Amino acid sequence: MEKKILEIPYGTRDFLPTEATEKRIIETKLARLFGSWGYDEVVTPTIEYLETLTKGSSRTLEPHLYKLFSKDNRIMALRHEMTTPIARLMGSRLQGRELPLRCSYISSVFRYEQSQTGRQCEFYQAGVELMGSGSAAADAEVIALAVRSVLSAGITDFKVCLGQVEFVSGVMEQYQLAEKDCEALKEAMEKHDLVLLETLVDDLQLSDSAKKALKSLPLLNGGPEMLEQAREMALNARSRRALDNLTEIYHLLEAYQVADYVQFDLGIIRDFSYYTGMVFEAYTPELGFPLCGGGRYDNLLADFGNPCPATGFALGIERVLLALERRGDGLPETPKDVYVGYAPSKLEQAVKKALELRQQGKVAELSASPGTEQEAEAMQQGRGYKDLLFIS
């Protein structure tokens, strides 16, 4: 029993003092960056009604939600991401605001899944939603801000992989695939399971050239020249419009001076069913999973009674910290300036001096009890303070 009360739930973690400080530094930088781009922070409840969180999503989402009951027996759940709660907010208290509307958040989210390095059941995200604009300019702004967010967090070696779900849907449409076949192929692509994809394609009643095109979808990645290769596969207006959209976004990213961080990957699907246009994920060599991701979701807000286009992204805070740790750089430690020790009967003078130091903007820790100067010096060094002030 004593052991059990010291345990924490599966998929959660404690942040120790240094870890919590590093996390707060990252969050503060991101909050300042989002604000400088005109995004206003919002905070939504940790708990939402189940029908809210699953609106517009596949019911297969439910096994990944932490569910509970309200006193009136309505099923509730912990939020699994932030886009849906903000869409609900947009359809309620933000309805009628002048568009476009820019919102940011830094929040914890919960998703029940196999816990592994870089993937917890409770994790922290920072992100933005730009609602009310369906333009390529809005998409480019969100991608550029995502790039600046990763850079602001201290990571410089990364790539943003940019795709377009309408291109994939258009290619499948041109071969007149049944909806169940499209869903199976997209699920295989989402899981990056090329063996399963090839098996599914081989079972389709299609020409060899059509099968070759479908199998090559996850392999369409590279620079702007790759889009010309993709155009040879785009036999209908839907897929061609998607490529035109990516071309326009890329030109705008050049204006934002972040295009060097971007490459195309037309096999990206993302793991939420509400994406309708461009999608992207950012990868760094230190991690085998994305640092951040996002995309366009033009239909989700209509599910909450306020139809308008939207786009956004989310950045994983723990993933940033893990990438920094693996790279060996880490974050600069919070400066600890002065440890204040004092002799017996000198507590009041020490309190006043500690207050003066804090008013000057210094970090000052006051000893919890009187002692000798040698004892205070040992505490100063052990607790990592640069200077010692001893009141005798």
N, C-alpha and C positions, 0 to 999 in steps of 0.2 A: 504493500500500500504506500509506503514512504517513497518507493521508487516511482510509482505511478503519478503521484502528485507533482513530481519534478519533470514529467514528460510534457512535450508539446504535441499538438495534433499533427498527423501525417501531412507532409507537404508544406509545413510552415517553418519559420526560422526566427531566431533572435538576432538582433543587430547589437553587437557589443559596442562600447563607447567609441572606439576609432571607426568602426564600420558605420555606425549611425551618423557620425560626423561627416564621413565621406559621402554618404547618401544625401545628407542635407545640403552639402556643398553643391552637388550635382543638381538637386532640385531647385536650389536658389538661383543657380545660373540659368536653368531652363525657364523658370518663371520670369526672370528679368528679360530673357531673350524673347519669349512669347509676347510679353507686354510691349516690347520695343517694336514689334511688328503689328501692333494694334489688336491683339487678341486679349479679350477680357476673361478672367478666370471664373469658372462656375464650379460649384460643389453640389453633387447629387447624393441622395441617400445610398448607403451601402446595401440596403435591402430594397428590392422592388417586387412588385407582384409578378408571378411567373408568366402570366399572359403578356405582360409588358416586355419582358426579356426575350420571349420566344416569338414575338410579333415579327412576321416577315422572315423568320428563320425556320430551318428544318427542325422538326421535332426530335431529330437525333441529337440535338443540342442538350436535351434534358438530362441525360445521364452524367453530363459534365458539370451540372449545377448543384450547388449546395442549397437544399430546399428546407423550408420550415413552414409552420402553420401560424396564422394570426389567431387572435381570440375568437374571431367570427368564422374560423375554419377556412379562410382563403389561403391558397398556397402562395408562399413568397419564396424568394431565392436571393442569395447574395449575387451582386452584379458580376458578370463574367467578362465584361469589357465596358468601355465608356461611351461608345458611339450610340448604342440603343438608348441608354438613359438620357443622353443629350437630345436625341431625336424626340423622346417623350417630353422633355422640357420645352423643346421648340414648338411642340403642338399644344402646349398648355400655357405656361406663364410667360414664354417668350413670343407667343403668337402675336402678330401685329407689329412687331419691331421692324424698323427699316432694314431692308436687305441691301447687300449681303451682311450676314451676321457672323462675327468671328469669335469663337469661344475656345478657351484653353482649360486644361485640367491637369492636376497631379494627384493621383488617387491609387488606392489599393483595389485590386480586383481578385476574383476567386474563380478557379476553374479546377474541377476534380479530374485529375489525370495522373499518369504515372510520374512520380517525382524523380527528377534526374538533375544533373548539373546544369544550371542555367534555366531550369524549368520547375518552378514551385507551384503548389496549389493556391497559395496566396502570393501575389507578386504586385509590384508597383509599376505604374505606367505614367508617363507624361505625354501629352499630345494636344492636338488642336483639331477643330472642326470648322470648316468654312462653308456656311450654308447660304444658299440663295443665288449662287452663280454656277452656271453650267459650262463656263468657258474654259478653254485650254489655259488661259491666264491664271485662273483659280487653281488648276491642277499644278501648274508650274510653281506658283507661290508656295503651295503646300510641300512640294518636293524640295524646293530650295530651302524652306524653313527646316525640313527634316535634315538636310545636309548640314545646315548651320548648327542644328541642335547637337548632332553627333560631334562636330568639331568643337562646339562649346564645352562638351563633356570631356574633351581632352583626347579624343581618338581621331587620328589623321589618316590611318591606313585602312580604308574601307571603300566599298563600291555599292552604289544604289542600282539594283536590277529592276528595270522598268518594263512592264508588260501591258497588255490590253485584253481584257476578257472578251470584248466584242470581236476581236480578231479570231480567237479560238472558236467562239460561238459561230462566227460567220463561216469559217472553214468547215465546221461540222454541218452547218446548215446547207452549204452548197453540195454536200454529198447526200442530203436528204436522210440523215440518220434519225432513227426513232429517239424520242426523248429519253427513254431508259438507257439507250446506248450512249447518248451524250453524257448523261449523268455518270455512268460507269467510267467513261474515258476521262472525264474531268476529275473524278475522285482519284483515279490512278495518277494523273498529272499532279494533283494537289499533294499526294503522298510521295511524289518523285519516284514512283515504282515503274520503271521503264519496262521491266520484264512483264508485269501485269498488263501494261498498256499494249505491248506488242501482241500478247496473247488475245486480248480483247479485239484488237484491230484485225488479227488474222481470222477471227471467227465471223467477221462482217462480210456480207455479200457485196463486195466492192471490187473495182478494177485494181490491178497491181499498182498503177500510178496513184490512185486515191489512197490506198493503204500506205504507200511510201510517204505521201504527204502527211497523213495523220501521225505516223510514227516519228516524223521529223519535227513535230511541233515542240517537244521539250528541248530540242537541240538548236532552236533558232535563237542564238544569243551572240552578242558582239556589239560593234559600234554602229554608227548610222548606215554604213554600207550594207549591213545585214538586212535592213528594211527593204532594200531593192530585191534581195533574194526572196524575202517574204512576199513581195508584190507578185512574184511569179506564181505563188500558191493562191493568191487572193482572186477568186473567180467571181465574186459577187460584190455588190455595193457595200454590204455590211462590213466585210473584212477590209475592204479598201478604205472606207471611212475611218476605221480604227487605226490603220497605218498613217493616214493623213493626220489624225489627231496626235499620234506619237511624234510625228515629224514637227508639228507646230509646237508641242510642248518642249521638245529638245532645243529648238531655236530660242525659245524664251529662257530656258535654263542656261544657254550660252550668255544671254544678256545678264542673268543673275550671277554669272561667273562661277557656276558650280557644275557645268557640263562635264568637266574632267572626272568628276566622281560618279558619273552616270554611264551605264551601259544597258543595252536592251536585252531582255529575256522574255520571249513571247510564250514560254511555257509556264510562266507564273500564273496561278489561279487564285491563290490565297484561300484561307480556310473558313470564310464566312460567305453565306449564299447571297448576301445583299449587294455585292459589288457589281457595278454596271458598266464600268469604263476602264480607265487606266488603273493599274495596281502596281505597287512597288514594294521591295524589301531591301534593306541595307545589310550587308555582310562585311565582317572583318576577319582576317586570317586567324585571329585568336579564338574564334567561336565557330562551331559547326551549325549554327542556327542564326536566324536574323536578329540583328540589334533592334530594328524597328520595321514597321510596315504600315501600309495604308492603301488608300485608293478612293475612287469615286463611287458613290452610292446614291443614285438619283431617285430611287423608288422608296427608300426606307421612311422618309419623312411623311409620305402620303399615307402610310399605315397608321400614322398618329394624327391624321386630320389636317396636315399642313403641307401639301405637296409642293416641294421645291427641290432643286438639285443641291447636292452637297458633296464635299470631298474632305479628307482628313488623314491623319496618321497618328500612331502611338509608338512611343519609344520605351523599351524595357529598362528600368533603372538598374535592377540587379544585373542585367546582362552587360550594361555599360561598366559597372563596377568589376564584374568578372573579367571582362576584356582588358581593363586597365591592370588588374592584378596579374593576369597571365602575361601581359606585355612587360611587366616588371617595373612600370613607371609609378603607378598609383597616383594618388592625389597629394598635394602638399598638405602637411599637417597643419591643423589650426594652431596659430602661434599661442604659446603659453608664456606670458611675460614675466610675472613676478610672484614668487611665493613669499607670503608675509608670516614670519614667525615672531614670537614675543616671549619675554621672560615673565615669570609670575608677577601678578599685579599690574601688568602692562596691556591688558586686553582692550581697554577703552581706546588707548592711543593707537593700537594696532587696527582696531575697527575703523577709526577715522582715516588712517593712512590708506587702508584698503579701499575705502570709499573714494578718496581723492584719486587714486590710481585708476579706478573704474570710470570715474567721470572724465579722465583724460583719454579714455578709449582703450585702456590696457586690460588684459586678462589678468586678474589678481585673485589668488586663492589665499584665504585666511586659515591659518592653522586652527585645528579644532581644540587644541589645548596648549598651555604654556610649556616651555621646555628650554633646553640649552641651545646656543647657536649651532653647535655641532649637530644636534638632533634636527634642527630646522634645515641645515645644509643637506643632510642626508635625505630628507623629505623632498626638498627642492629638486635634487638630482633624480631621485626615484620617480617623481611625478612629471618630470620633463620640463621644468620651468627654466627659462634662460637666466633669471636673476633672483637673488635672495635679498629680502629686506628684513632685517632682524631688529625688533624694538626692544631695547634693554633699559 
